[in-house]
Amino acid sequence: MDDLRAKYIDLIAAADSEAALEELRVAAVGKKGEISLKMRELGKMSAEERQVAGPALNALKDEINSALAAKKAALADAALEERLKGEWLDVTLPGRPRRMGTIHPISQVMDEVTAIFADMGFSVAEGPQIDSDWYNFDALNIPGHHPARAEMDTFYMHRAEGDNRPPHVLRTHTSPVQIRHMEAHGAPCRIIAPGRVYRADYDQTHTPMFHQVEGLAIDRDISMANLKWVLEEFVKAYFEVDNVELRFRASHFPFTEPSAEVDIQCSWDGGVLKVGEGSDWLEILGSGMVHPQVLQNSGVDPDEWQGFAFGMGIDRIAMLKYGIPDLRAFFESDLRWLRHYGFAALDMPTLQGGLSR
């Protein structure tokens, strides 16, 4: 047994691979290994001989198994060390930038618009998306026979039989926010009201739910000249051009007097919109001086205060600036479309750093 111990301990120490180690295990303690065969001979021995040989063989078997396990662990450690040398990485190197989600163009444009008007002193006001028809229509001087109040254009909320409360609608514009703000805070004020609005329409340029931003400025000496300057500054900042000409066309809105549609100077070069050059015109928003009746409905004295208001579609100006052809794609949840037209999650638009980086 001393010879067997010395033989296998030396062979195990010299083994240079797990395959060679496995061959030694089979030769020593496998079913037909030398130590296993010695243990089978115990049955041929006398009781006195078994009492001496049995414990010695068991001790030898345990020692060989321990040596095999130790050598196997040593070989694994050596293999890992060699692998680490080849796969070494400097963890102090800067990591590779990874895109952390994508900002939807609507969210991006809302942030851009907010940044531009905030620079001109406008704050953001919000209101409910389900509102009474008084705030949505009556307070804005929209008469009961106006086509916008028809069920074919407006989503009315269901009313139970016998319910005498004023009917409620999904707001068709964010103008009710202006009424609520003037009721709560009075004049003077300078706000924008971005948000979702709803109308019963659906085609390439209309969807039942879309986004608007409306602006309101009330003070003692505000005029159309102030409105023109604000809109010119907005268009230049939003489309990131140095100069642009605006054209005001007389129009009619129940809540403003006088009212004007606003066009911007542009050209279509190869189907690409270029703002601030060319001889074409493109209508982008409606505006005007707030009607005295609207001020009175909001609790503001029209003999003391006056102001202007304007409104535009967020989705529309997003399509114009970023070349998006179909409005319906905004709401189809196509990740391929979003990766193409979306924006980096951590790039907040600022006038100083650039709106659309």
VOMIMAR-180519 format. One line per 2 residues: for each residue x, y, z of N, C-alpha, C, O. Coordinates in steps of 0.1 Angstrom, whole numbers, plus 5000, padded with zeros to 4 digits. Example, Ala and Ser with C-alpha at 12.3 -4.5 7.8 and 13.67 -1.06 7.14 Angstrom:
REM VOMIMAR-180519
5132:4943:5078:5123:4955:5078:5132:4967:5078:5142:4967:5085 | 5128:4978:5071:5137:4989:5071:5129:5000:5079:5134:5011:5080
***
This chain:
REM VOMIMAR-180519
5008:4988:5000:5000:5000:5000:5008:5013:5000:5004:5023:4995 | 5020:5012:5006:5029:5023:5006:5034:5026:4992:5035:5038:4987
5036:5015:4984:5040:5017:4970:5029:5023:4962:5032:5032:4954 | 5017:5019:4964:5005:5024:4957:5004:5039:4960:5001:5047:4952
5005:5043:4973:5003:5057:4978:5014:5065:4971:5010:5076:4965 | 5026:5061:4971:5037:5069:4965:5035:5070:4950:5037:5081:4944
5031:5059:4944:5029:5059:4929:5018:5070:4925:5021:5078:4916 | 5006:5069:4931:4995:5077:4927:4997:5092:4931:4992:5101:4924
5003:5094:4943:5005:5108:4947:5014:5115:4938:5012:5127:4934 | 5025:5108:4933:5034:5114:4923:5027:5116:4910:5029:5127:4904
5019:5106:4905:5012:5108:4892:5002:5119:4893:5001:5127:4883 | 4995:5120:4904:4985:5131:4905:4992:5145:4905:4987:5154:4899
5003:5146:4912:5010:5159:4913:5015:5163:4899:5016:5175:4896 | 5018:5153:4891:5024:5156:4878:5013:5158:4867:5017:5162:4856
5001:5155:4870:4990:5156:4860:4989:5170:4855:4989:5179:4864 | 4987:5173:4842:4987:5186:4837:4974:5190:4830:4972:5200:4824
4964:5181:4832:4950:5184:4826:4940:5176:4834:4943:5166:4840 | 4927:5180:4832:4917:5173:4839:4914:5159:4833:4910:5150:4839
4917:5158:4820:4916:5145:4813:4926:5135:4819:4922:5123:4821 | 4938:5139:4821:4948:5131:4826:4945:5127:4841:4947:5116:4845
4939:5136:4848:4935:5134:4862:4924:5124:4862:4924:5115:4871 | 4915:5124:4853:4904:5115:4853:4909:5101:4850:4904:5091:4855
4919:5099:4841:4925:5086:4838:4931:5080:4851:4930:5068:4854 | 4938:5089:4859:4944:5084:4871:4933:5080:4881:4935:5070:4888
4922:5087:4882:4911:5083:4891:4906:5070:4888:4904:5061:4897 | 4903:5067:4875:4898:5054:4871:4908:5043:4874:4904:5032:4879
4921:5046:4871:4932:5036:4874:4934:5032:4888:4937:5021:4892 | 4931:5042:4897:4933:5040:4911:4921:5036:4919:4921:5025:4925
4910:5043:4918:4898:5040:4926:4885:5037:4918:4874:5036:4923 | 4887:5036:4904:4876:5031:4896:4872:5017:4900:4878:5011:4908
4861:5012:4893:4856:4999:4896:4867:4988:4894:4867:4978:4902 | 4876:4990:4885:4887:4980:4882:4900:4986:4886:4910:4981:4881
4900:4997:4894:4913:5003:4898:4920:4995:4908:4915:4985:4914 | 4933:4998:4909:4942:4990:4917:4937:4990:4932:4937:4979:4938
4934:5001:4937:4929:5001:4951:4916:4994:4953:4914:4987:4963 | 4907:4995:4943:4894:4988:4944:4896:4973:4944:4889:4966:4951
4906:4969:4935:4908:4954:4935:4914:4949:4948:4911:4938:4952 | 4923:4957:4954:4928:4953:4967:4917:4952:4977:4917:4943:4986
4907:4961:4977:4896:4960:4986:4887:4948:4984:4882:4943:4994 | 4887:4943:4972:4879:4930:4970:4886:4918:4976:4880:4908:4979
4899:4919:4977:4907:4908:4983:4905:4906:4998:4909:4896:5004 | 4898:4916:5004:4896:4916:5019:4887:4903:5023:4889:4898:5033
4878:4899:5013:4870:4888:5016:4878:4875:5017:4873:4865:5023 | 4890:4874:5012:4898:4862:5012:4907:4861:5024:4913:4851:5027
4907:4872:5032:4916:4873:5043:4909:4868:5056:4897:4867:5057 | 4917:4865:5066:4912:4861:5079:4907:4873:5086:4909:4884:5082
4899:4871:5097:4893:4882:5104:4904:4891:5110:4903:4904:5109 | 4915:4885:5114:4926:4893:5120:4933:4902:5109:4936:4914:5111
4935:4896:5097:4941:4904:5086:4932:4915:5081:4937:4926:5078 | 4918:4912:5081:4909:4923:5076:4909:4935:5086:4908:4946:5082
4911:4932:5099:4911:4943:5109:4922:4952:5107:4922:4964:5110 | 4933:4947:5101:4945:4956:5098:4944:4962:5084:4946:4974:5082
4941:4953:5074:4941:4958:5060:4930:4967:5056:4931:4976:5049 | 4918:4964:5062:4906:4972:5059:4907:4987:5061:4906:4995:5052
4910:4991:5074:4912:5005:5077:4923:5012:5068:4922:5023:5064 | 4934:5004:5066:4945:5010:5058:4941:5013:5044:4945:5023:5038
4933:5003:5038:4929:5006:5024:4919:5017:5023:4919:5025:5014 | 4910:5018:5033:4900:5029:5033:4907:5043:5034:4904:5053:5028
4918:5043:5043:4925:5055:5045:4933:5059:5032:4934:5071:5028 | 4938:5049:5025:4945:5051:5012:4935:5056:5002:4939:5066:4995
4923:5050:5001:4913:5055:4992:4909:5069:4994:4908:5077:4985 | 4907:5073:5007:4904:5087:5010:4915:5097:5007:4912:5108:5002
4927:5092:5009:4939:5101:5006:4940:5104:4991:4942:5115:4987 | 4938:5093:4983:4939:5094:4969:4928:5103:4964:4930:5112:4955
4915:5101:4969:4904:5110:4965:4906:5125:4968:4903:5133:4961 | 4912:5127:4980:4915:5141:4984:4925:5147:4975:4924:5159:4972
4936:5139:4972:4946:5144:4963:4940:5147:4949:4944:5157:4943 | 4932:5139:4944:4925:5141:4931:4917:5154:4932:4918:5162:4922
4909:5156:4942:4901:5168:4943:4909:5181:4944:4906:5191:4938 | 4920:5180:4952:4929:5192:4953:4935:5195:4940:4936:5207:4937
4940:5185:4933:4946:5187:4920:4936:5193:4910:4940:5202:4902 | 4924:5188:4910:4914:5193:4901:4911:5208:4903:4910:5215:4894
4910:5211:4916:4907:5225:4919:4919:5234:4915:4917:5245:4910 | 4932:5229:4917:4943:5236:4913:4944:5239:4898:4947:5249:4893
4940:5228:4890:4940:5229:4875:4929:5239:4871:4931:5247:4862 | 4917:5240:4878:4907:5249:4874:4911:5263:4877:4909:5272:4869
4918:5265:4889:4923:5279:4892:4933:5284:4882:4933:5295:4878 | 4942:5274:4877:4952:5278:4868:4946:5282:4854:4950:5291:4847
4935:5274:4850:4928:5277:4838:4921:5290:4838:4921:5298:4828 | 4915:5293:4850:4908:5306:4851:4918:5318:4851:4916:5328:4845
4930:5316:4857:4940:5326:4857:4945:5329:4843:4947:5340:4839 | 4947:5318:4835:4951:5320:4822:4940:5327:4813:4944:5335:4804
4928:5323:4816:4917:5330:4808:4916:5345:4811:4914:5353:4803 | 4918:5348:4824:4917:5362:4828:4928:5370:4822:4926:5382:4819
4940:5364:4820:4950:5371:4814:4947:5376:4799:4950:5386:4795 | 4939:5367:4792:4935:5370:4779:4923:5379:4778:4922:5386:4768
4915:5379:4788:4903:5387:4788:4904:5399:4797:4893:5405:4801 | 4915:5404:4800:4917:5415:4810:4911:5427:4805:4912:5430:4793
4904:5435:4813:4897:5447:4809:4900:5458:4820:4899:5455:4832 | 4903:5470:4815:4905:5481:4824:4892:5487:4828:4886:5494:4820
4887:5484:4840:4874:5489:4844:4874:5504:4846:4863:5509:4848 | 4885:5510:4846:4885:5525:4847:4882:5532:4834:4881:5544:4834
4882:5525:4823:4879:5531:4810:4864:5536:4810:4856:5529:4816 | 4861:5547:4803:4847:5551:4802:4839:5541:4795:4843:5535:4786
4826:5540:4800:4817:5530:4794:4812:5535:4780:4813:5547:4777 | 4807:5526:4772:4802:5529:4759:4788:5535:4761:4780:5530:4769
4785:5546:4754:4772:5552:4756:4761:5543:4750:4762:5538:4739 | 4750:5542:4758:4739:5534:4753:4726:5543:4754:4724:5551:4763
4718:5541:4744:4706:5549:4743:4696:5545:4754:4693:5533:4755 | 4692:5555:4762:4683:5552:4773:4668:5556:4769:4663:5566:4774
4662:5548:4761:4649:5551:4757:4648:5562:4746:4658:5567:4742 | 4636:5565:4742:4634:5575:4731:4622:5584:4734:4612:5579:4739
4624:5597:4733:4614:5606:4735:4605:5608:4723:4610:5610:4712 | 4592:5607:4724:4582:5608:4713:4583:5623:4708:4585:5632:4716
4582:5624:4695:4582:5638:4689:4572:5648:4695:4575:5659:4697 | 4560:5643:4699:4550:5651:4706:4556:5657:4719:4555:5669:4722
4562:5648:4727:4567:5652:4740:4579:5662:4737:4581:5672:4744 | 4587:5659:4727:4598:5668:4724:4594:5682:4720:4599:5692:4725
4584:5682:4711:4579:5695:4707:4572:5703:4718:4574:5715:4719 | 4565:5696:4727:4559:5703:4738:4570:5709:4747:4568:5720:4752
4581:5702:4749:4592:5707:4757:4598:5719:4750:4602:5729:4756 | 4600:5718:4736:4605:5729:4729:4597:5742:4730:4602:5753:4733
4583:5740:4728:4574:5751:4729:4574:5758:4743:4575:5770:4744 | 4574:5749:4753:4575:5754:4767:4587:5762:4769:4587:5773:4776
4599:5757:4764:4612:5764:4766:4612:5778:4760:4617:5788:4765 | 4606:5778:4748:4606:5791:4740:4597:5801:4747:4601:5813:4750
4585:5798:4751:4576:5807:4757:4580:5810:4772:4577:5821:4777 | 4586:5801:4778:4591:5804:4792:4602:5815:4791:4603:5823:4800
4610:5815:4780:4620:5826:4779:4613:5839:4777:4620:5850:4779 | 4601:5839:4772:4593:5852:4770:4584:5855:4782:4576:5865:4781
4586:5848:4793:4578:5851:4805:4565:5844:4807:4557:5847:4815 | 4562:5834:4798:4549:5827:4799:4551:5815:4809:4561:5808:4808
4541:5812:4817:4541:5800:4825:4531:5790:4819:4523:5794:4811 | 4532:5778:4824:4523:5767:4819:4511:5765:4828:4512:5764:4840
4499:5765:4822:4487:5763:4829:4480:5750:4824:4481:5747:4812 | 4473:5743:4833:4467:5730:4829:4453:5730:4834:4449:5738:4843
4445:5722:4828:4431:5720:4832:4425:5707:4829:4433:5699:4823 | 4413:5704:4832:4407:5690:4830:4405:5687:4815:4402:5696:4808
4406:5675:4811:4403:5671:4797:4388:5668:4795:4384:5669:4784 | 4381:5666:4806:4366:5665:4806:4361:5677:4812:4364:5680:4824
4354:5686:4805:4349:5698:4810:4335:5701:4807:4329:5694:4797 | 4328:5710:4814:4314:5713:4810:4314:5721:4797:4324:5727:4793
4302:5720:4791:4301:5728:4778:4302:5743:4781:4304:5750:4771 | 4299:5747:4793:4300:5761:4796:4315:5766:4794:4317:5776:4787
4324:5759:4800:4338:5763:4798:4343:5760:4784:4351:5768:4779 | 4339:5750:4778:4344:5746:4765:4337:5755:4754:4344:5757:4743
4325:5759:4756:4318:5767:4745:4313:5781:4750:4317:5791:4745 | 4304:5780:4759:4296:5793:4763:4306:5804:4768:4304:5815:4763
4315:5800:4777:4324:5811:4782:4333:5816:4771:4338:5828:4773 | 4335:5809:4761:4343:5813:4749:4335:5820:4738:4340:5822:4727
4323:5824:4742:4314:5831:4732:4310:5823:4720:4307:5829:4710 | 4310:5810:4722:4306:5801:4710:4291:5799:4712:4287:5792:4721
4283:5803:4703:4268:5802:4704:4263:5788:4703:4271:5779:4698 | 4251:5785:4708:4246:5772:4708:4244:5766:4694:4244:5754:4692
4242:5774:4683:4240:5769:4670:4253:5767:4662:4253:5764:4650 | 4264:5770:4669:4277:5768:4662:4280:5754:4658:4277:5745:4666
4285:5751:4646:4287:5738:4641:4296:5729:4650:4295:5717:4651 | 4306:5736:4657:4315:5729:4666:4308:5722:4677:4314:5713:4683
4296:5727:4681:4289:5721:4692:4280:5709:4688:4274:5702:4696 | 4280:5705:4675:4273:5694:4670:4279:5681:4674:4292:5680:4676
4271:5671:4677:4277:5658:4681:4286:5651:4670:4293:5642:4673 | 4284:5655:4658:4293:5650:4647:4307:5655:4649:4316:5649:4642
4309:5666:4656:4323:5671:4658:4328:5670:4672:4340:5670:4674 | 4319:5669:4682:4324:5669:4696:4319:5657:4703:4308:5651:4701
4328:5651:4712:4325:5640:4720:4318:5644:4733:4324:5650:4742 | 4305:5641:4734:4297:5645:4746:4297:5633:4755:4296:5621:4751
4298:5635:4768:4297:5625:4778:4283:5620:4780:4274:5628:4779 | 4281:5607:4783:4268:5602:4785:4262:5608:4798:4268:5609:4808
4249:5611:4797:4242:5616:4809:4230:5606:4812:4223:5603:4803 | 4229:5603:4824:4217:5594:4828:4204:5602:4827:4204:5614:4828
4193:5594:4825:4180:5601:4823:4177:5608:4836:4178:5603:4847 | 4172:5620:4835:4169:5629:4846:4180:5637:4852:4179:5644:4861
4192:5635:4846:4204:5643:4851:4203:5657:4845:4204:5659:4833 | 4201:5667:4854:4199:5681:4849:4212:5689:4850:4212:5701:4847
4223:5682:4853:4236:5690:4853:4240:5694:4839:4236:5687:4829 | 4248:5705:4837:4252:5709:4824:4260:5697:4817:4267:5690:4823
4258:5695:4804:4265:5685:4797:4280:5687:4797:4285:5698:4797 | 4287:5675:4797:4302:5676:4797:4307:5670:4784:4301:5662:4778
4319:5675:4780:4325:5671:4768:4339:5668:4770:4345:5672:4780 | 4345:5660:4761:4359:5659:4760:4364:5672:4753:4360:5675:4742
4372:5680:4760:4375:5693:4755:4380:5693:4740:4388:5685:4736 | 4374:5703:4733:4378:5703:4718:4390:5712:4716:4395:5713:4705
4394:5720:4726:4406:5728:4725:4411:5731:4740:4404:5727:4749 | 4422:5737:4741:4427:5740:4755:4423:5754:4760:4427:5758:4770
4414:5760:4752:4409:5774:4756:4402:5774:4770:4403:5784:4777 | 4395:5763:4774:4389:5763:4787:4399:5765:4798:4395:5771:4809
4411:5761:4796:4422:5764:4806:4424:5779:4808:4426:5783:4819 | 4423:5786:4797:4424:5801:4798:4413:5807:4807:4415:5815:4816
4400:5802:4805:4389:5807:4813:4391:5804:4828:4390:5812:4836 | 4395:5791:4830:4397:5787:4844:4409:5795:4851:4408:5798:4863
4419:5798:4843:4430:5805:4849:4426:5819:4852:4430:5824:4863 | 4419:5826:4843:4415:5840:4846:4405:5840:4858:4405:5849:4866
4396:5830:4859:4387:5829:4870:4395:5828:4884:4391:5835:4893 | 4405:5820:4883:4413:5817:4896:4423:5828:4899:4425:5831:4911
4429:5834:4889:4440:5843:4891:4438:5858:4887:4445:5867:4890 | 4428:5860:4879:4425:5873:4874:4435:5878:4864:4442:5870:4858
4437:5891:4864:4446:5898:4855:4456:5906:4863:4453:5911:4874 | 4468:5908:4858:4474:5904:4845:4478:5889:4845:4479:5884:4856
4480:5884:4834:4485:5870:4833:4492:5868:4820:4490:5875:4810 | 4500:5858:4819:4508:5854:4807:4510:5839:4808:4519:5835:4815
4502:5831:4800:4503:5817:4802:4502:5810:4788:4498:5816:4778 | 4507:5797:4787:4504:5788:4776:4497:5776:4782:4499:5773:4794
4489:5770:4774:4481:5758:4779:4483:5747:4769:4475:5746:4760 | 4493:5739:4770:4495:5727:4762:4487:5715:4767:4485:5714:4779
4483:5706:4758:4476:5694:4763:4468:5687:4752:4468:5691:4740 | 4462:5676:4756:4454:5668:4746:4440:5674:4744:4434:5680:4753
4435:5673:4732:4422:5677:4729:4415:5667:4720:4422:5658:4715 | 4402:5667:4718:4395:5656:4712:4384:5662:4702:4377:5671:4706
4384:5656:4690:4374:5660:4680:4371:5647:4672:4380:5639:4670 | 4358:5646:4667:4354:5634:4660:4359:5635:4645:4351:5639:4636
4371:5632:4643:4377:5633:4629:4389:5623:4628:4396:5622:4638 | 4390:5617:4617:4401:5608:4615:4405:5606:4600:4398:5601:4593
4417:5611:4597:4423:5609:4583:4438:5612:4584:4443:5612:4595 | 4444:5614:4573:4459:5615:4573:4463:5627:4581:4475:5627:4586
4455:5638:4582:4459:5650:4589:4450:5653:4601:4452:5663:4607 | 4441:5643:4605:4433:5645:4617:4431:5632:4624:4431:5622:4618
4431:5633:4637:4429:5622:4646:4419:5625:4657:4418:5637:4660 | 4412:5616:4662:4402:5619:4673:4408:5625:4685:4402:5633:4692
4421:5622:4688:4428:5628:4699:4441:5634:4693:4448:5627:4686 | 4443:5647:4697:4456:5653:4692:4460:5663:4703:4455:5663:4714
4469:5672:4700:4475:5681:4710:4475:5695:4705:4478:5698:4693 | 4473:5704:4714:4473:5718:4711:4481:5726:4721:4483:5721:4732
4485:5738:4718:4490:5747:4728:4484:5761:4725:4484:5765:4713 | 4478:5767:4735:4472:5780:4733:4479:5789:4743:4484:5786:4753
4480:5802:4738:4486:5812:4746:4477:5823:4750:4468:5826:4742 | 4479:5830:4761:4471:5841:4766:4479:5851:4773:4487:5847:4782
4478:5863:4769:4484:5874:4777:4474:5885:4779:4469:5891:4770 | 4472:5889:4792:4463:5899:4796:4470:5910:4803:4477:5907:4813
4468:5922:4799:4474:5934:4807:4467:5946:4802:4457:5946:4795 | 4471:5958:4807:4464:5970:4804:4466:5976:4790:4457:5981:4784
4478:5974:4785:4481:5981:4772:4486:5971:4761:4494:5975:4752 | 4482:5959:4761:4486:5949:4752:4478:5951:4738:4466:5955:4738
4485:5949:4727:4479:5952:4714:4483:5941:4704:4490:5932:4708 | 4478:5942:4692:4482:5933:4682:4497:5933:4679:4502:5923:4674
4503:5945:4681:4517:5946:4679:4525:5936:4688:4535:5930:4684 | 4520:5935:4701:4527:5926:4710:4525:5912:4705:4534:5903:4706
4513:5909:4700:4510:5895:4695:4519:5892:4684:4525:5881:4683 | 4521:5901:4674:4529:5899:4663:4544:5896:4667:4550:5887:4661
4549:5904:4676:4562:5902:4681:4564:5888:4687:4574:5881:4684 | 4555:5884:4696:4556:5871:4703:4556:5860:4693:4564:5851:4694
4547:5861:4683:4546:5850:4673:4559:5849:4664:4563:5839:4660 | 4564:5861:4661:4576:5861:4652:4588:5855:4660:4595:5847:4655
4589:5859:4673:4600:5853:4681:4598:5838:4683:4608:5831:4682 | 4586:5834:4684:4584:5819:4686:4587:5812:4673:4595:5802:4674
4583:5817:4661:4586:5809:4649:4600:5809:4646:4606:5799:4642 | 4608:5820:4648:4622:5820:4646:4629:5810:4655:4638:5803:4651
4625:5810:4668:4631:5801:4678:4628:5786:4675:4637:5777:4675 | 4615:5784:4672:4611:5770:4670:4617:5764:4657:4622:5752:4658
4616:5771:4646:4622:5765:4633:4637:5768:4632:4643:5764:4622 | 4643:5775:4642:4657:5777:4643:4662:5784:4630:4672:5780:4624
4656:5796:4627:4660:5804:4616:4662:5818:4621:4657:5822:4632 | 4670:5826:4614:4673:5839:4619:4662:5850:4616:4660:5859:4624
4656:5848:4605:4645:5857:4601:4634:5850:4594:4636:5840:4587 | 4622:5854:4596:4610:5849:4590:4599:5859:4589:4598:5867:4598
4592:5859:4578:4581:5869:4577:4568:5862:4580:4565:5851:4575 | 4560:5869:4588:4546:5864:4591:4536:5872:4584:4537:5884:4582
4525:5866:4579:4514:5872:4573:4502:5870:4581:4498:5859:4583 | 4495:5881:4585:4483:5880:4592:4471:5883:4583:4470:5893:4576
4462:5873:4582:4450:5874:4574:4438:5875:4583:4436:5867:4592 | 4429:5885:4580:4417:5887:4588:4408:5874:4587:4406:5868:4577
4403:5870:4599:4395:5858:4600:4384:5860:4611:4382:5872:4615 | 4378:5850:4615:4367:5851:4625:4368:5839:4635:4367:5828:4631
4370:5842:4648:4368:5833:4658:4359:5839:4669:4360:5851:4671 | 4350:5831:4674:4340:5837:4684:4347:5843:4696:4341:5852:4702
4359:5838:4700:4365:5842:4712:4375:5853:4711:4381:5858:4721 | 4378:5858:4698:4387:5869:4696:4381:5879:4687:4373:5876:4678
4385:5892:4689:4380:5903:4680:4390:5915:4681:4390:5921:4692 | 4397:5918:4671:4398:5912:4658:4405:5898:4658:4412:5895:4668
4403:5890:4648:4409:5877:4647:4418:5876:4634:4415:5883:4625 | 4428:5867:4635:4437:5866:4623:4442:5852:4622:4447:5846:4632
4443:5847:4610:4450:5835:4607:4465:5839:4604:4467:5850:4599 | 4474:5831:4609:4489:5835:4607:4495:5826:4598:4495:5813:4600
4502:5831:4587:4509:5823:4578:4524:5826:4579:4528:5837:4583 | 4533:5816:4576:4547:5819:4577:4553:5818:4563:4548:5810:4554
4563:5826:4560:4570:5825:4547:4578:5812:4546:4584:5808:4556 | 4577:5806:4534:4584:5793:4533:4586:5790:4518:4581:5797:4510
4593:5779:4516:4595:5773:4503:4594:5758:4504:4598:5752:4514 | 4590:5752:4493:4590:5737:4492:4601:5733:4482:4598:5732:4470
4613:5730:4486:4624:5727:4477:4625:5712:4477:4630:5706:4486 | 4621:5706:4466:4622:5691:4465:4613:5684:4475:4616:5673:4480
4602:5690:4479:4593:5685:4489:4597:5687:4503:4590:5682:4512 | 4608:5695:4505:4613:5697:4519:4609:5712:4522:4611:5721:4515
4602:5713:4534:4598:5726:4538:4610:5734:4544:4618:5729:4552 | 4612:5747:4539:4622:5756:4544:4615:5768:4548:4609:5776:4540
4616:5771:4561:4609:5783:4567:4619:5795:4566:4631:5794:4569 | 4613:5807:4563:4621:5819:4563:4627:5823:4550:4634:5832:4549
4623:5815:4539:4628:5818:4526:4617:5814:4516:4608:5807:4519 | 4619:5819:4504:4610:5815:4493:4598:5825:4492:4597:5835:4499
4588:5821:4484:4577:5830:4481:4563:5824:4485:4553:5829:4482 | 4564:5812:4491:4551:5805:4495:4547:5809:4509:4555:5814:4516
4535:5806:4512:4530:5808:4525:4523:5796:4531:4517:5789:4524 | 4524:5794:4544:4518:5782:4551:4512:5787:4563:4518:5793:4572
4499:5783:4565:4491:5787:4577:4495:5778:4588:4495:5766:4586 | 4498:5783:4600:4502:5775:4611:4494:5777:4624:4494:5768:4633
4486:5789:4625:4479:5791:4637:4468:5801:4636:4468:5809:4626 | 4460:5802:4646:4450:5813:4646:4452:5822:4659:4458:5817:4669
4448:5834:4658:4451:5843:4669:4442:5855:4669:4433:5856:4660 | 4443:5864:4678:4435:5876:4679:4435:5882:4692:4441:5877:4702
4428:5893:4694:4426:5900:4706:4414:5894:4714:4404:5892:4708 | 4416:5891:4726:4405:5884:4734:4392:5892:4734:4392:5904:4736
4381:5886:4730:4368:5892:4730:4365:5897:4743:4366:5890:4753 | 4359:5910:4744:4355:5915:4757:4345:5906:4765:4346:5906:4777
4337:5899:4757:4327:5891:4764:4334:5879:4771:4329:5874:4782 | 4344:5874:4765:4352:5863:4771:4359:5867:4784:4359:5860:4794
4364:5880:4784:4370:5885:4796:4360:5886:4807:4362:5883:4818 | 4348:5891:4803:4337:5893:4813:4333:5880:4818:4330:5879:4830
4332:5870:4810:4328:5856:4814:4338:5850:4824:4334:5842:4832 | 4350:5855:4823:4361:5850:4832:4363:5858:4844:4371:5855:4852
4354:5868:4846:4356:5877:4858:4366:5888:4857:4370:5893:4867 | 4370:5891:4845:4380:5901:4842:4373:5913:4836:4365:5912:4826
4375:5925:4841:4368:5937:4836:4374:5941:4822:4386:5945:4821 | 4366:5940:4811:4371:5944:4798:4374:5959:4796:4380:5962:4787
4368:5967:4805:4371:5981:4804:4385:5985:4810:4390:5996:4807 | 4390:5976:4817:4403:5978:4824:4414:5970:4818:4426:5974:4817
4411:5958:4813:4421:5949:4808:4418:5945:4794:4407:5944:4789 | 4429:5941:4786:4428:5936:4773:4439:5927:4771:4449:5927:4778
4439:5919:4760:4450:5909:4758:4448:5902:4745:4438:5903:4738 | 4458:5893:4742:4457:5885:4730:4457:5871:4733:4461:5867:4744
4453:5862:4724:4453:5848:4725:4457:5842:4712:4455:5848:4701 | 4463:5830:4712:4466:5823:4700:4466:5808:4703:4466:5804:4714
4465:5800:4692:4464:5786:4694:4470:5779:4681:4468:5783:4670 | 4477:5768:4684:4482:5760:4672:4483:5745:4676:4483:5741:4688
4483:5737:4666:4484:5722:4668:4498:5718:4670:4507:5720:4662 | 4501:5711:4682:4514:5706:4684:4518:5695:4674:4529:5695:4669
4509:5687:4671:4512:5676:4661:4515:5682:4647:4524:5677:4641 | 4508:5692:4644:4510:5698:4630:4524:5705:4630:4531:5703:4620
4528:5713:4640:4541:5719:4639:4552:5709:4640:4563:5711:4635 | 4549:5698:4647:4559:5687:4648:4561:5681:4634:4573:5678:4630
4550:5678:4627:4551:5673:4613:4559:5682:4604:4567:5678:4596 | 4556:5695:4605:4563:5705:4597:4578:5706:4599:4586:5706:4590
4582:5706:4612:4596:5707:4615:4604:5695:4613:4615:5695:4608 | 4598:5683:4615:4606:5671:4615:4602:5662:4603:4607:5650:4602
4594:5667:4593:4592:5660:4581:4584:5647:4583:4587:5637:4576 | 4574:5647:4592:4566:5635:4594:4554:5636:4585:4546:5645:4587
4551:5626:4576:4541:5628:4566:4527:5625:4571:4517:5630:4565 | 4525:5616:4580:4512:5611:4584:4510:5612:4599:4517:5607:4607
4499:5620:4602:4496:5622:4616:4492:5610:4624:4495:5608:4636 | 4486:5600:4617:4482:5588:4624:4493:5580:4629:4492:5572:4639
4505:5581:4623:4517:5574:4628:4521:5578:4642:4528:5570:4649 | 4517:5590:4647:4520:5594:4660:4515:5585:4671:4520:5584:4682
4504:5578:4668:4496:5571:4678:4496:5556:4675:4488:5549:4681 | 4504:5551:4666:4504:5536:4662:4513:5528:4671:4513:5516:4669
4521:5534:4679:4530:5526:4688:4540:5517:4681:4543:5506:4685 | 4545:5522:4670:4555:5514:4662:4569:5518:4666:4573:5530:4664
4576:5509:4673:4589:5512:4678:4599:5516:4667:4608:5524:4670 | 4598:5510:4656:4607:5514:4645:4605:5528:4641:4615:5536:4639
4592:5533:4640:4590:5547:4637:4595:5556:4648:4601:5566:4646 | 4593:5552:4661:4598:5560:4672:4613:5561:4672:4618:5572:4675
4620:5550:4669:4635:5550:4669:4640:5560:4658:4650:5566:4659 | 4632:5560:4647:4636:5569:4636:4633:5584:4639:4642:5592:4637
4622:5587:4644:4618:5601:4646:4620:5606:4661:4618:5617:4663 | 4623:5596:4670:4624:5600:4684:4637:5608:4687:4645:5610:4679
4638:5611:4700:4649:5620:4705:4655:5613:4717:4648:5606:4724 | 4668:5616:4719:4675:5610:4731:4668:5614:4744:4664:5626:4745
4667:5605:4753:4660:5607:4766:4665:5618:4774:4658:5625:4781 | 4679:5620:4774:4685:5630:4783:4688:5643:4777:4693:5652:4783
4684:5645:4764:4686:5658:4757:4674:5667:4759:4665:5667:4751 | 4674:5675:4770:4663:5685:4772:4665:5697:4763:4676:5703:4763
4655:5701:4756:4656:5713:4747:4658:5726:4755:4650:5728:4764 | 4667:5734:4752:4669:5747:4757:4673:5757:4746:4678:5753:4736
4670:5769:4748:4673:5779:4738:4688:5781:4737:4693:5784:4726 | 4695:5780:4748:4710:5781:4748:4717:5769:4742:4726:5771:4734
4712:5757:4746:4719:5745:4741:4714:5740:4728:4720:5731:4722 | 4703:5745:4723:4697:5740:4711:4684:5732:4713:4684:5724:4723
4674:5735:4705:4661:5728:4708:4661:5713:4703:4658:5705:4711 | 4666:5711:4691:4664:5697:4685:4678:5692:4682:4682:5691:4671
4685:5688:4693:4699:5683:4691:4698:5668:4687:4708:5662:4684
***
